[in-house]
Amino acid sequence: MKEPHQQNATPKGTEHEKLLVQQHFGAAAADYVTSKVHAEGPDLTWIIEAAALTGKERVLDVATGTGHTAFALAPYAAEVVAVDFTVPMLEAAQQVATTRQITNVRFVEGDALALPFAEHSFDLVACRKAAHHFSDVRQAILEWRRVIKPDGKLLLVDSVASEDAEQDAFLQKIETLRDSAHKRNYSVSEWLSLLLDSGWTVDTPTRLWGITLDVPAWTQRIRTPAEAVAKIEHLLRSAPAETKKTLHIEEHDGVLSFVLPTALFVCTVS
């Protein structure tokens, strides 16, 4: 699954951070194949529309996980290269590709912070629901810029933080309780600053929507310890009124849910 005849990818994150992510997502690979949050959603359609592929393009799906974005784009591209450093995720995605007879997706083991590809290798780079795990998101953005062709396009989807500091801190708290490999949700303004500073032009308007998550499914998928789940539930129940309103925190028959703000950024090379 390694990319042949390309530069070596030297991991930029610490070995402990890498191991933590690999352990988390390696154990949960099968669940991510069937996760509706990842396998479905309007953003897959929006990604296809924004990509506007002609069938001739070479596409890179960064931190592909179990390949949902790669599979969505594959019918419209010449080739999709799907990269991730969690091998069980790649193996699960390869099984799906084989079952579905998808032949133009190639899976490569590699680090999002040091992509094992030459400069200007791709017409389109996609990264969906993964950047909040990167230990150095600025480095990842520079890597996307390095491997894209001069007339290429970037499609970025990720959960986003509130511009309000208190609500931002609240979301970060429950995210890290749920998943210790979580690094940060950035706000829309932070993403715009990071992208613009790294040489991208961001098309407007940026799409914003919410993903409804019920706590049992959300935490079971990543094997969150019971003690941490209890803390998340306590925080949601005791959240300030404004936070409950913003995140649409609800409880029905003992099942808590909330809405995770999410954004799609469509970018071109400046």
C-alpha positions in Angstrom: 0.0 0.0 0.0 3.0 2.3 -0.1 3.4 4.7 -3.0 6.3 3.6 -5.2 9.1 5.8 -6.6 8.1 8.8 -4.5 9.7 10.8 -1.7 9.7 9.1 1.7 7.0 10.4 4.0 8.6 11.3 7.3 5.9 11.7 10.0 5.6 15.2 11.3 3.5 14.4 14.4 5.0 12.7 17.4 5.2 8.9 17.4 2.9 8.9 20.5 0.3 10.9 18.6 0.5 8.7 15.6 0.2 5.6 17.7 -2.8 6.9 19.5 -4.7 7.7 16.3 -3.7 4.3 14.7 -5.0 2.5 17.8 -8.2 4.4 18.0 -9.1 4.1 14.3 -7.6 0.7 13.7 -9.9 -0.9 16.3 -12.9 1.0 14.9 -12.3 0.4 11.2 -15.3 -1.9 10.6 -17.6 0.6 12.4 -16.5 3.4 10.1 -17.4 1.4 7.0 -21.0 1.4 8.1 -21.1 4.7 10.0 -24.0 6.8 8.5 -22.2 10.0 9.5 -19.3 9.0 7.2 -21.0 6.9 4.6 -23.9 9.2 4.0 -24.6 12.9 4.2 -25.4 15.8 1.8 -21.8 16.8 1.7 -20.8 13.8 -0.5 -23.2 15.2 -3.1 -21.8 18.7 -2.7 -18.3 17.4 -3.0 -19.1 15.7 -6.3 -20.8 18.9 -7.5 -17.9 21.2 -6.4 -15.3 18.8 -7.9 -16.9 19.1 -11.3 -14.7 16.3 -12.6 -14.5 15.4 -16.3 -13.2 11.9 -16.0 -9.6 12.8 -16.8 -8.5 14.0 -13.3 -6.2 12.4 -10.8 -7.7 12.9 -7.3 -6.1 12.6 -3.8 -8.3 11.8 -0.8 -6.3 12.7 2.3 -7.0 10.8 5.5 -9.4 8.6 3.6 -10.4 6.4 6.5 -12.6 3.7 5.0 -12.8 5.4 1.7 -16.2 7.0 1.5 -15.1 10.2 -0.2 -12.8 8.3 -2.6 -15.6 6.0 -3.6 -18.0 9.0 -4.1 -15.5 10.7 -6.5 -14.2 7.5 -8.3 -16.9 7.3 -11.0 -16.0 10.8 -12.2 -12.2 10.6 -12.1 -9.5 8.8 -14.0 -7.8 7.7 -10.7 -8.4 8.4 -7.0 -5.4 7.9 -4.6 -6.7 7.4 -1.1 -4.1 7.9 1.6 -4.2 7.2 5.4 -1.7 5.9 7.9 -4.1 3.6 9.7 -3.6 0.4 7.9 -6.7 -1.4 9.2 -8.8 1.5 7.8 -7.1 1.1 4.4 -7.6 -2.7 4.5 -11.3 -2.2 5.3 -11.6 0.3 2.5 -9.9 -2.1 0.0 -12.4 -4.8 0.9 -15.3 -2.4 0.1 -13.7 -1.5 -3.2 -13.2 -5.1 -4.1 -16.8 -6.0 -3.2 -18.2 -3.0 -5.1 -15.8 -3.7 -8.0 -14.3 -0.2 -7.9 -11.0 -0.5 -9.8 -9.8 3.1 -10.1 -9.1 3.8 -6.4 -5.6 3.0 -5.1 -4.9 2.9 -1.4 -1.6 4.2 0.0 -0.2 4.2 3.5 1.0 7.6 4.3 1.0 10.6 6.7 -1.2 13.6 6.0 1.6 15.9 7.3 4.2 14.5 4.9 2.4 13.2 1.9 4.4 10.6 -0.1 3.8 12.2 -3.5 5.7 14.6 -5.8 4.8 18.2 -6.2 1.9 19.1 -8.5 0.7 15.4 -8.7 -3.1 15.9 -8.4 -5.9 17.9 -10.0 -8.1 17.7 -6.9 -7.3 17.2 -3.2 -10.1 16.3 -0.9 -10.1 16.0 2.9 -13.4 15.1 4.6 -14.1 14.9 8.4 -10.4 14.3 9.3 -8.5 17.5 9.8 -9.5 17.9 13.4 -7.2 14.9 14.1 -4.1 16.5 12.6 -1.4 17.5 15.1 -0.2 20.3 12.8 -3.1 21.5 10.5 -1.0 24.3 9.0 1.5 21.7 7.8 -1.3 19.6 6.3 -2.6 22.6 4.4 0.9 23.3 3.0 1.1 19.6 1.9 -2.2 20.0 0.0 -0.8 23.1 -1.6 2.5 21.3 -2.5 0.9 18.3 -4.3 -1.9 20.2 -6.2 -1.4 21.2 -9.8 -1.3 25.0 -10.5 -5.0 25.0 -11.7 -6.1 22.4 -9.1 -8.8 22.5 -6.5 -9.1 21.7 -2.8 -12.3 20.4 -1.1 -12.2 20.5 2.6 -15.0 19.3 4.9 -14.7 19.3 8.7 -16.5 20.0 11.9 -16.1 23.6 13.0 -16.0 25.4 16.3 -18.1 28.4 17.4 -16.7 31.9 17.1 -17.8 32.3 20.7 -15.0 31.4 23.0 -17.2 29.7 25.7 -19.1 27.6 23.2 -15.8 26.7 21.5 -14.3 25.5 24.7 -17.5 23.5 25.5 -17.4 21.6 22.1 -13.6 21.0 22.4 -14.2 19.5 25.9 -16.8 17.0 24.8 -14.8 16.1 21.6 -11.6 15.3 23.5 -13.5 13.3 26.2 -15.1 11.3 23.4 -11.8 10.8 21.4 -8.4 11.5 23.0 -6.9 11.6 19.5 -9.0 14.7 18.7 -6.9 17.8 18.3 -9.1 20.8 17.5 -12.2 21.9 15.7 -11.3 25.3 14.0 -13.9 28.0 13.5 -14.8 29.2 10.0 -12.7 32.4 10.5 -9.7 30.3 11.7 -10.0 28.0 8.7 -10.3 31.0 6.3 -7.2 32.5 7.8 -5.2 29.3 7.7 -6.1 28.6 4.1 -5.5 32.1 2.8 -2.2 32.4 4.6 -1.1 29.1 2.9 -1.8 30.3 -0.6 -5.3 29.2 -1.2 -8.2 31.2 -2.5 -11.5 30.2 -0.8 -14.6 30.3 -3.0 -17.7 31.8 -1.3 -20.2 31.2 0.1 -18.8 28.4 2.3 -21.5 25.7 3.0 -22.5 25.4 6.6 -24.8 22.7 8.1 -25.2 20.5 11.1 -24.8 16.8 11.7 -27.1 15.3 14.3 -25.2 13.0 16.6 -26.7 10.8 19.3 -24.3 10.2 22.1 -24.5 6.4 22.3 -23.7 5.8 18.6 -21.2 8.7 18.5 -19.2 7.3 21.5 -19.5 3.6 20.7 -18.0 4.1 17.2 -14.7 5.2 18.7 -14.9 3.0 21.8 -15.1 5.9 24.3 -14.6 4.6 27.9 -17.8 4.5 30.0 -16.4 7.1 32.5 -15.8 9.6 29.7 -19.3 9.0 28.2 -20.8 9.8 31.6 -18.8 13.0 31.7 -20.0 14.0 28.2 -23.6 13.3 29.2 -23.3 15.4 32.3 -21.8 18.3 30.4 -24.6 18.2 27.8 -27.3 18.1 30.4 -25.8 20.9 32.4 -24.7 23.1 29.5 -25.6 26.8 29.6 -28.9 27.6 27.9 -27.2 29.4 25.0 -25.0 26.4 24.3 -27.9 24.1 24.4 -29.7 26.3 21.9 -26.7 26.6 19.6 -25.8 22.9 19.6 -29.5 21.8 19.7 -28.8 19.6 22.7 -31.9 17.3 23.2 -32.7 14.3 25.2 -35.4 11.7 24.3 -36.0 8.5 26.3 -32.7 9.0 28.0 -30.7 9.3 24.7 -28.8 12.6 24.4 -28.1 14.2 21.0 -26.6 17.4 19.7 -25.9 19.0 16.3 -22.2 19.3 15.3 -21.6 22.3 13.1 -19.8 21.4 9.8 -18.4 23.3 6.9 -17.4 22.7 3.3 -14.6 24.9 1.9 -13.9 25.0 -1.9 -10.5 26.3 -2.6 -8.3 27.1 -5.6 -4.6 27.9 -5.9 -3.9 31.6 -5.4 
